[in-house]
Amino acid sequence: RFSLKPKCHREIVVNEVSFVRKCIGSDSSHGDLWGKLICTNFKVSFITHDALPMQRFQVANRLLGEHDVPLACVEQVVTVNDAKGKQKVLCSNQKLKFNPTELILYCKDFRIIRFRFDEAGPQSAKKVCLAIAHYSQPADPQLLFGFEYVGKQYYVSLAINSIPTRVNGVDPGGGLQMPLFDRPSEWDREIKRTGAAEWRVCSINEGYVVSPSLPEYFVVPVSLADQDLKQYLCFFTAHRIPLWCWNHPNGSALVRMASISDPLQQRKLDQRICSAITKSHPQRSDVLKSDLDKNLPNIQDIQAAFVKVRQICVIEPFEESEEKWLSSMESSRWLEYVRAFLKHSAEVVYLLEGKHVSVILQEEEDRDLSCVVSSLVQLMLDPHFRSLTGFQSLVQKEWVMAGHRFLDRCNHLKKNDKEESPLFQLFLDCVWQIINQYPAAFEFTETYLTVLSDSMWIPVFSTFLFNCPQQRTENSMDFAKSKCIPVGEEKALRFPPVWDWSQQFTPKDQALFNNPMYVGKGATCVQNGAVKSFRRTKKNYSSTLRGMPSSLRNILMDGHDSLTLTRRNSLVSRLKPDFSQIREVVESPTERFFRDWVSRPADLQGMLIPQLLPSHLALWRLYFLRWVPEASIPKGGPVTAYHKLSQLADEVEKLQSQLRQYKGATSASTTTSTPSAPPSDHSRMYFKAGSTHESSSTPEYLSSSFPFSPVGNMCRRSILGTPLSKFLNGAKIWLSTETLANEAL
C-alpha cells in the first residue's frame, strides 16, 4: 500500500517500518495519521494515504514531501519506552537496549515530530530509529547527501555526452542569472556598478595558494601591488588580508579584514593599509576602524540566546500568561542582539554616508560578525541589494565566498557544539526587522527569508554546505578519487547553488517570494492614460508608510532603553525624543545626521535606517512560531494583507498589459479593436486576480503560518504515558544526552 518514490537522484532506502502512527494532536490520538516510516540517505519520510484534518496548502517542495524531514535538519533523536519508563537520546553508532514505543525528532527548524510504534514490529522500529540517528550524524563531509547527489548528476551528464557549463553563475535550466563571484569578470562588474575606480581584482589566491579561507579572487586598492600583499599575508590571522566589500557613490569604501596577529607589525601594517584605502578615495578621506569583537556579542552569546528562544517558543508550555512569555523572550536577549547588530551597522552607515570616510570592519578571523555587519550596511545603503537577485548576490559575496563557516556554524556533522552559532539566522532576522518597517523597499518577502533559512538544512546546495570555497574544491577532488572519476573532471561535480530555486519550487510557488508592494527602479505606473516608468521620490512617497506613527518620527535610537547593549566608543549614544523642546542641548554630528534623515519622507530607493527602540523591534513570528498550533491565526496574520495586495498588483499588471496591447493595436491600425486579456497564468503573484480564490472572504487554508502547516509538526505532550514536559523539565537546550540517557521517567 505504501511506497516511496525518491525525489532526489541517488536517494536510497536505508530502513523502514510499517504500521506507524504520526501524532497530530497533543492530547489525544484523534486525527493521527497511519503509515510507513522510512529512513533514506537523505531524509526521514512518512508515507501515508490518510488526509490531514485540514485542507492542504498549495505550496510544495520538489525535493521534500509533505511529511519529510531532511536528515541534516534533525537536531536530536529521542526514543522512549513506555513500559520500562525509559528514554534515550540516540547518537551515531550507539546501541539501544530497549524496544522503542515512541520516536521524537527535534528539528533545527523548530519542529517536534512524534511517531508511535504501538502496532509496529519492535525490532523494525528499533532499526529505523538507529538508522535515523546514524545517518543524521555523518562523520565526514563527503557522507552528506550532496555528494551522492552531484555524483549522480555527473554520471547522467556523461551518459548524454554533455557536461553543461555554468551560465553566469547558475546551471542551465535554472532560469536565474546572478553572479557567484568565483571569477574575475564578476568582481569587475561589481567594481564598475559601484564606481570603485581605484580598486582592482586580485588573483594571488588562485588555487588557494595564499589562504585557504579566502576566495580565489577578491578586490584590493589599486595602490597595493601583489608583491606587497604577499609580504603582508603572514601578519594577518589565517592570512586573511583586507577585502573590499562595497563603495559609496561619494568614494568611501567598506572594507573587512582579520586581525593582525603580530603586535610588532600592528602599527606599521595599519598605516600601510589605511594609506592605500585613503588613496582610493577621491577626497583622500580618513579611514576609521571598527573592532567588531569588542563592540558586538560573540558567537557563543548568540548561540545561547537562540537556544533560549527555541526553548521558549517550542519546549515550554504555550499556556503561559502574555506578560510572562514576553518577559521570558526579553530575558533570552535574542532581540537585544538583533538590535545590537542593526545599531552598529547604522553607525557604520553614518560614517560612510554622513562623514564620507572609509570604514574597516575588523574581526579576529573576519568570518562571522563581519559577514552580518557588512551585509546589513550594504542593505541599508544600496537599493540594489533589496531586489531579489541583488540580495542573493550579497549573501553569495559576503558569506559564501568570504568564507563563513557554514559547515561548523550549522553543525552539519554534529561534531562540535561549541562551534555552532546561528549567525546567518541572526542576519535574516535583522533583514526581516528592516522589511517589517519598510515593506515597500524590498522585492522579496518574509516567506522567501524563511525558505532561505530552511534551505540550510537541505544538504544538496553548495551555498550552505562548506566552510569556504576551497573546502568544496578539496572535498570534490577527494570524492572524485574515491569514485574513480578522472583527474580534471572533478570540476564537473556541480553542487547547485540554492539560488536556483527551480530545484525546490515551481514558478507558481516561487511567486510567494515576490512582494506586491515593492517600489523598485523601473516600476511602472499609468499617468494620463500612458504607461510610464518612474522612481519613487521624496515628493510622491508618503512618510506614513515608514511603519511608525508620526509621534515617533523624531525617535531613532535611545541609549537608555531596556535593550541597550553597552558598547565601547559607541558612535550613536542616543537621539533626543523631542528635538523641538531641547534646543539648549548641543547635538552631536551623529544625532544631527539621523535627526535630519528621520525628518524627511523615506526614499525607498535611497538610504534606509531602521527604527531601533525596543517598541520598533518584533519577534519574527513566521519563523519562530509557525509550527505552534496555538500561535496560528486561521484566516489571519500578515498573509491576509499579502493575499489582497497580490490580487491588486496582479490586476494592475493585467490592466497595464491590456493598455499596452491597446496602444500597439491602435498605432498599427486605424481601426479600433478590443484588446485581449493576457494569459491568466502570466503573473508574478501567487494570488492572482480573477483566480478561483477571488472572493471577499479569505481562503480557508490561509493562516498566519502560511505557507507552512503547524499540523503534525509540533507535539509538546505525548500520549499513552510519555509526558514530554516531565522529562524535559530543567533541560538547558532540547534534551541533554548526559542527563537523560537511560534515565527513568
VEXLONU-713849 format. One line per 5 residues: number of its first residue (from 1); their letters; for each residue x, y, z of C-alpha. Coordinates in steps of 0.25 Angstrom, whole numbers, always signed. Each point is the difference from the previous one (the first is absolute). Layout:
VEXLONU-713849
NUM	A	X,Y,Z; ...
end
This chain:
VEXLONU-713849
1	RFSLK	+0,+0,+0; +11,+10,+4; +12,+3,-10; +11,+10,+0; +3,+7,-13
6	PKCHR	+13,+7,+2; +0,+14,-4; +15,+1,-1; +11,-7,-8; +8,-11,+7
11	EIVVN	-10,+0,+12; -2,-14,+5; -8,-6,+12; +9,-4,+12; -11,-5,+9
16	EVSFV	-15,+0,+2; -11,-4,+9; -15,-2,-3; -13,+3,+9; +6,+13,+6
21	RKCIG	-9,+11,+5; +4,+14,-2; -5,+8,+12; -8,+12,-5; -8,+4,+13
26	SDSSH	+8,+3,+13; -10,-6,+10; -8,-11,-8; +2,-9,-12; -11,+6,-7
31	GDLWG	+4,+4,-14; +14,-7,+1; +5,-6,-14; +4,-14,-2; +10,-4,-10
36	KLICT	+15,-5,-2; +12,+7,+6; +12,+0,-9; +14,+4,+1; +8,+3,-12
41	NFKVS	+14,+5,-2; -6,+14,-2; -12,+1,+9; -11,-6,+9; -12,-3,-7
46	FITHD	-14,-3,+5; -9,-6,-11; -15,+0,+2; -13,+0,-8; -7,+7,+11
51	ALPMQ	-4,+15,-2; +4,+10,+10; -12,+5,+9; +0,+14,-8; +1,+4,-14
56	RFQVA	+14,-2,-6; +9,+12,-3; +3,+3,-15; +15,+2,+2; +8,-13,-2
61	NRLLG	+15,-2,+0; +6,-8,-12; +10,-7,+9; -8,-3,+12; -14,-6,+2
66	EHDVP	-10,+6,+10; +4,-9,+12; +15,+0,-4; +12,+5,+9; +14,+1,-6
71	LACVE	+10,-8,+9; +8,+13,+1; -12,+7,+6; +0,-11,+12; +5,+6,+12
76	QVVTV	-2,-11,+10; -6,-14,-1; -7,-5,+13; -6,-14,+2; -10,-3,+11
81	NDAKG	-5,-13,+6; -13,+2,+8; +0,-14,+7; +14,+2,+6; -1,+15,+2
86	KQKVL	+13,+3,-8; +4,+10,-10; +13,+1,-8; +7,+11,-8; +6,-9,-12
91	CSNQK	+13,+4,-5; +7,-6,-13; +5,-15,+2; -7,-1,+13; -7,-12,+5
96	LKFNP	-15,+0,+5; -3,-10,+11; -15,+2,+0; -10,-1,-11; -6,+14,-2
101	TELIL	-15,+2,+1; +2,+15,-5; +10,+8,-8; +1,+15,+1; +8,+8,-10
106	YCKDF	+5,+14,+5; +3,+8,-13; +9,+12,-2; -12,+8,-7; -7,-1,+14
111	RIIRF	-9,-12,-3; -3,-11,+9; -5,-12,-7; -5,-13,+7; -3,-14,-4
116	RFDEA	-6,-11,+7; +3,-15,-2; -12,-6,+7; -3,-10,-11; +14,+0,-7
121	GPQSA	+10,-12,+1; +9,+4,+12; +13,-5,-7; -4,+8,-12; -3,+12,+8
126	KKVCL	+14,-1,+7; +7,-1,-13; -6,+12,-7; +3,+9,+13; +14,-5,+0
131	AIAHY	+1,+3,-15; -5,+14,+1; +10,+3,+12; +11,-5,-8; -3,+7,-14
136	SQPAD	-3,+13,+7; +14,+1,+6; +10,-3,-11; +14,-1,+4; +6,+7,-13
141	PQLLF	-5,+11,-9; +0,-10,-12; -10,-8,+7; -10,+11,-2; -11,-3,-10
146	GFEYV	+5,+12,-9; +12,-9,-5; -9,-11,-4; -9,+10,-7; +11,+6,-8
151	GKQYY	+6,-13,-3; -12,-5,-7; -2,+13,-7; +15,-2,-6; -3,-14,-5
156	VSLAI	-13,+5,-6; +7,+10,-7; +10,-10,-5; -11,-9,-5; -5,+11,-10
161	NSIPT	+15,+4,-3; -2,+14,+5; +4,+7,+12; -7,+13,+1; +8,+12,+3
166	RVNGV	-4,+11,+10; -7,+12,-6; +2,+13,+7; +1,-7,+14; -12,-10,-2
171	DPGGG	-1,-13,-6; -8,-1,-13; -15,-2,+2; -1,+8,+13; -4,+13,-7
176	LQMPL	+7,+9,+10; +11,+8,-4; +9,+6,+11; +15,+0,+4; +6,-10,+9
181	FDRPS	+13,+8,+1; +9,-11,-4; +6,+6,-12; +7,+14,-2; -10,+5,-10
186	EWDRE	-11,+0,+10; +8,+8,+10; +4,+9,-11; -15,+3,-3; -2,+2,+15
191	IKRTG	+11,+10,+0; -6,+8,-12; -14,-1,+6; +4,+7,+13; +10,+10,-7
196	AAEWR	+12,-5,+8; +10,+5,-11; +12,-1,+10; -2,-15,+3; +5,-12,-8
201	VCSIN	-2,-15,+0; +11,-8,+6; +3,-14,-4; +12,-4,+9; -9,-11,+7
206	EGYVV	-3,-8,-13; +0,-14,+4; -1,+4,+15; +15,+1,+1; +0,+12,+9
211	SPSLP	-12,-2,+9; -9,-12,+1; -12,+8,+5; +1,+12,-10; -7,-1,-14
216	EYFVV	+10,-2,-11; -4,+15,-5; -2,+12,+8; +1,+15,-1; +11,+9,+6
221	PVSLA	+5,+14,-2; +7,+3,-13; +12,+6,+8; +2,-14,+7; +9,-8,-9
226	DQDLK	-1,-15,+0; +14,-1,+6; -3,+9,+11; -13,-9,+3; +9,-12,+1
231	QYLCF	+9,+6,+10; -11,+4,+9; -7,-13,+0; +7,-7,+11; -3,+11,+10
236	FTAHR	-15,-2,-2; -8,-11,+7; -2,-11,-9; +7,+8,-11; -13,+8,-2
241	IPLWC	+4,+13,-5; -10,+12,-2; -12,-3,-9; -8,+11,-7; -15,-1,+2
246	WNHPN	-6,+12,-7; +2,+14,-4; -9,+12,+3; -3,+10,-11; +8,+10,+8
251	GSALV	+12,-9,-1; +0,-5,+14; +3,-15,+0; -5,-11,+10; +12,-10,+2
256	RMASI	+1,-12,+9; +12,-7,+6; +5,-10,+10; +9,+5,+12; +15,+2,-1
261	SDPLQ	+6,-12,+7; +14,+7,+2; -1,+11,+11; +13,+5,-5; -5,+2,-14
266	QRKLD	-14,+6,+4; +3,+15,-1; +8,-1,-13; -10,-9,-7; -12,+8,+4
271	QRICS	+7,+13,-6; +3,-7,-13; -14,-6,-1; -7,+13,+4; +9,+8,-10
276	AITKS	-3,-9,-11; -15,+1,+3; +1,+16,+1; +7,+0,-14; -12,-7,-5
281	HPQRS	-10,+11,+4; -2,+12,-9; +1,+10,+12; +11,-8,+7; -9,-1,+12
286	DVLKS	+4,-7,+13; -2,-15,+3; -6,-4,+13; +0,-14,+6; -11,-7,+7
291	DLDKN	+4,-12,+10; -12,-9,-1; +6,-9,+10; +0,+11,+11; -14,+6,-5
296	LPNIQ	-9,-11,-2; -4,-13,+7; +8,-13,-3; -4,-12,-7; -2,-8,+13
301	DIQAA	-10,+11,+5; -8,+0,-13; -1,-15,+1; -4,+0,+15; -11,+11,-4
306	FVKVR	-5,-9,-11; -1,-12,+8; -8,+8,+11; -10,+5,-11; -2,-14,-5
311	QICVI	-2,-5,+14; -11,+11,+2; -7,-2,-14; +1,-15,-1; +2,-8,+13
316	EPFEE	-6,+8,+11; -16,+0,+1; -7,+10,-8; -11,+3,+10; +9,+10,+8
321	SEEKW	-5,+14,+2; +4,+10,-10; +8,+8,+9; +8,-12,+5; +2,-4,-14
326	LSSME	+5,+14,-5; +9,+0,+13; +6,-13,-4; +2,+4,-14; +7,+13,+4
331	SSRWL	+9,-8,+10; +5,-8,-11; +7,+12,-6; -2,-4,-14; -7,+13,-4
336	EYVRA	+10,+7,+8; +11,-6,-9; -8,+3,-13; -1,+14,+4; +15,+1,+3
341	FLKHS	+3,-4,-14; -10,+9,-6; +5,+12,+8; +15,-3,-2; -3,-1,-15
346	AEVVY	-7,+13,+0; +12,+7,+7; +8,-5,-12; -10,+5,-9; +2,+14,+6
351	LLEGK	+15,+0,-2; -1,-4,-15; -12,+9,-3; +1,+11,+10; +15,+1,+2
356	HVSVI	+4,-4,-14; +11,-9,+7; +4,-14,-4; -2,-11,+11; +7,-13,+3
361	LQEEE	-7,-10,+7; +10,-8,+8; -3,-14,+7; +10,-11,+5; -2,-9,-12
366	DRDLS	-10,+9,-9; -10,-11,-2; -11,+2,+10; -5,+13,+5; +6,+8,-12
371	CVVSS	-9,-8,-9; -12,+5,+7; +4,+14,+2; +6,+2,-14; -13,-6,-6
376	LVQLM	-9,+9,+8; +8,+12,-3; -1,-2,-15; -15,-4,+1; -3,+14,+7
381	LDPHF	+8,+8,-10; -1,-7,-14; -15,-3,-5; +6,-10,-10; +2,-10,+12
386	RSLTG	-15,+2,+3; -4,-7,-13; -1,-15,+0; +12,-2,-9; +8,+11,+7
391	FQSLV	-2,-6,+14; +4,-14,-5; +13,+6,-6; +2,+7,+13; -1,-13,+8
396	QKEWV	+9,-7,-10; +11,+11,+0; +0,+3,+15; -3,-14,+6; +3,-11,-10
401	MAGHR	+12,+5,-7; +5,+7,+12; +2,-13,+8; -11,+0,+10; +1,-14,+7
406	FLDRC	-14,-5,-4; +4,-15,+3; +5,+4,+14; -10,+10,+4; -12,-9,-5
411	NHLKK	+7,-11,+7; -4,-9,-12; +10,-11,+5; -5,+1,+14; +14,+0,+5
416	NDKEE	+3,+12,+8; -12,+7,+7; +10,+12,+4; +2,+4,-15; -15,+0,-2
421	SPLFQ	-7,+14,-2; -11,+6,-7; +7,+11,-7; -8,-1,-13; -13,-1,+7
426	LFLDC	+3,+12,+8; +3,+8,-13; -13,-5,-6; -7,+5,+13; +6,+14,-2
431	VWQII	-4,+0,-14; -14,-3,+4; +0,+11,+10; +3,+10,-11; -10,-6,-9
436	NQYPA	-11,+1,+11; +3,+15,+1; +1,+3,-15; -8,-11,-7; +0,+7,-14
441	AFEFT	+15,+1,+0; +3,-15,-3; -4,-8,-12; +0,-13,+9; -9,-5,+11
446	ETYLT	+2,-6,+14; -5,-13,-7; +13,+1,-8; +9,+2,+12; -7,-11,+7
451	VLSDS	+2,-10,-11; +15,+5,-2; +2,-3,+15; -6,-14,-2; +9,-3,-12
456	MWIPV	+12,+0,+10; -5,-14,+4; -1,-6,-14; +14,-5,-2; -1,+1,-15
461	FSTFL	+4,+14,-3; +15,+5,+1; -5,+13,+6; -1,-5,+14; +8,-13,+0
466	FNCPQ	+14,+5,+1; +9,+9,+9; +6,+6,-13; +1,-2,-15; +14,-7,+2
471	QRTEN	-7,-10,+9; -10,-3,-11; +11,-2,-11; +9,-9,+9; -12,-9,+4
476	SMDFA	-5,+0,-14; +14,-5,-4; +1,-11,+11; -14,-4,-4; +3,-1,-14
481	KSKCI	+12,-9,+3; -8,-9,+9; -10,-2,-12; +11,-2,-10; -4,+13,-8
486	PVGEE	+12,+4,-9; +9,+11,+5; -5,+14,-5; -14,-5,-1; -3,+2,+15
491	KALRF	-4,+15,-4; -12,-7,-7; -5,-4,+14; -9,+12,+0; -7,+3,+13
496	PPVWD	-12,+9,-3; -1,+13,+7; -12,+3,+8; -3,+12,-9; -5,-10,-11
501	WSQQF	-14,+0,+7; -5,-9,-11; +7,-12,+7; -10,+2,+11; -13,+7,-5
506	TPKDQ	-8,+2,-12; -1,+14,-6; -14,+1,+6; +5,-3,+14; +12,+10,-2
511	ALFNN	-10,+11,-2; -2,+0,+15; +14,+6,+1; -5,+13,-8; -4,+12,+8
516	PMYVG	-12,+7,-7; +3,+13,+8; +14,+1,-6; +4,+13,-4; +13,-2,-9
521	KGATC	+7,+6,-11; -8,+0,-13; -13,-3,+7; -12,+3,-10; -12,+9,+2
526	VQNGA	-11,+6,-8; +0,+15,-1; -10,+7,-9; -3,-13,-8; +15,-3,-3
531	VKSFR	+8,-10,+6; +13,+6,+6; +12,-5,+8; +3,+8,+13; +8,+0,+12
536	RTKKN	-6,+4,+14; +5,+13,+5; -2,+8,+13; -11,+8,-7; -9,-11,-4
541	YSSTL	+2,-10,+12; -7,+2,+13; +8,-1,+13; -12,-7,+6; +4,-13,-7
546	RGMPS	+13,-1,+8; -6,-9,+11; -1,+10,+11; -10,+10,+6; +3,+15,-3
551	SLRNI	+3,+2,+15; +12,-9,+0; +6,+5,-13; +10,+8,+8; +5,-12,+8
556	LMDGH	+10,-9,-7; +9,-5,+11; -1,+1,+15; +13,-4,+8; -8,-2,+13
561	DSLTL	-10,-10,-3; -1,-14,+6; +6,-7,-13; +13,+9,-1; +12,-8,-1
566	TRRNS	+12,+8,+6; +11,+2,-9; +13,+6,+0; +2,+13,-8; -15,+0,-6
571	LVSRL	-1,+10,-11; -15,+1,+2; -4,+2,+15; -14,+5,-2; -9,+9,-7
576	KPDFS	-9,+9,+8; -15,-3,+1; -4,+14,-4; +10,+9,-6; -9,+12,-1
581	QIREV	-1,+1,+16; +15,-3,+3; +7,+11,-8; +9,+3,+11; +7,-13,-1
586	VESPT	+11,+0,-11; -2,-11,-10; +11,-9,-4; +3,-1,-15; -5,-14,+0
591	ERFFR	-13,+4,+7; -2,+11,-10; +2,-9,-12; -10,-10,+5; -10,+11,+4
596	DWVSR	+1,+6,-14; -2,-14,-6; -13,-3,+8; -6,+13,-2; -1,-2,-15
601	PADLQ	-9,-10,-7; +6,-13,-3; +7,-2,-14; -2,-15,-2; +11,+0,-10
606	GMLIP	+9,+7,+9; +6,-2,+14; -8,-7,+10; +2,+0,+15; -8,-9,+9
611	QLLPS	-7,+5,+12; +7,-6,+12; -8,+3,+12; -5,-13,+7; -14,+3,-5
616	HLALW	+5,+0,-14; +5,-14,+0; -9,-12,+0; +1,-15,+1; +1,-6,-14
621	RLYFL	-13,-8,+2; +0,-8,-14; +14,-6,+3; -1,-2,+15; -14,-4,+2
626	RWVPE	-5,-6,-13; -1,-14,+5; -7,+4,+13; -15,-3,-2; -4,+9,+12
631	ASIPK	+7,+12,-7; -6,-3,-13; -11,+10,-4; -10,-6,-10; -3,+9,-12
636	GGPVT	+8,+11,+7; +14,+5,+1; +9,+8,-10; -4,-10,-11; -14,+6,-1
641	AYHKL	+6,+13,-4; +9,-7,-9; -11,-7,-6; -8,+13,-3; +12,+7,-5
646	SQLAD	+4,-11,-9; -13,+0,-7; +0,+15,-2; +14,+0,-5; -4,-11,-10
651	EVEKL	-12,+8,-4; +9,+12,-3; +10,-8,-8; -12,-5,-8; -6,+13,-3
656	QSQLR	+14,+6,-4; +2,-12,-9; -14,+3,-7; +4,+15,-1; +13,-4,-7
661	QYKGA	-7,-9,-9; -11,+11,-3; +11,+10,-3; +7,-10,-9; -13,-3,-7
666	TSAST	-4,+14,-3; +14,+4,-5; +0,-12,-9; -14,+2,-6; -10,+12,-1
671	TTSTP	-11,-10,+4; -2,-1,+15; -1,-14,+5; -2,-6,+14; +13,-5,+6
676	SAPPS	+0,-14,+6; +4,-3,+14; +14,-6,+3; +0,-15,+3; -5,-2,+14
681	DHSRM	+12,-7,+5; +10,+11,-4; +2,+7,+13; +11,+2,+10; -11,-1,+11
686	YFKAG	-3,-13,+8; -15,+5,+2; -5,+5,-13; -11,+9,-4; -12,-8,-6
691	STHES	+5,-13,+6; -8,-11,+7; +2,+7,+13; -5,+13,-5; -10,+4,+11
696	SSTPE	-3,+10,+11; +4,-11,+11; +14,-5,+3; +2,-14,-5; -2,-11,+10
701	YLSSS	+15,-6,-1; +6,+14,+4; +6,+2,+14; +11,+8,+6; +9,-12,-2
706	FPFSP	-2,+0,-15; +6,-7,-9; +4,-9,+12; -9,-9,+7; +1,-2,+15
711	VGNMC	-9,-12,+0; +9,-12,+2; +12,+8,+2; -1,+3,+15; -3,-9,+11
716	RRSIL	+4,+4,+14; -7,-11,+8; +0,-14,-2; -12,-10,+1; +0,-13,+7
721	GTPLS	+9,+3,+11; +11,+8,-5; -1,+14,+5; +11,+8,-7; -2,+12,+10
726	KFLNG	+5,-9,+11; +13,-5,-6; +3,+13,-7; -1,+7,+13; +13,+7,+3
731	AKIWL	+6,-3,-13; +9,+11,-5; -1,-2,-15; -9,-10,-5; +4,-13,+7
736	STETL	+13,-2,+7; +7,-13,-4; +7,-1,+13; -12,+2,+9; -10,-8,-8
741	ANEAL	+6,-12,-6; -6,-12,+7; -7,+8,+11; -13,-4,+5; -12,+9,-1
end
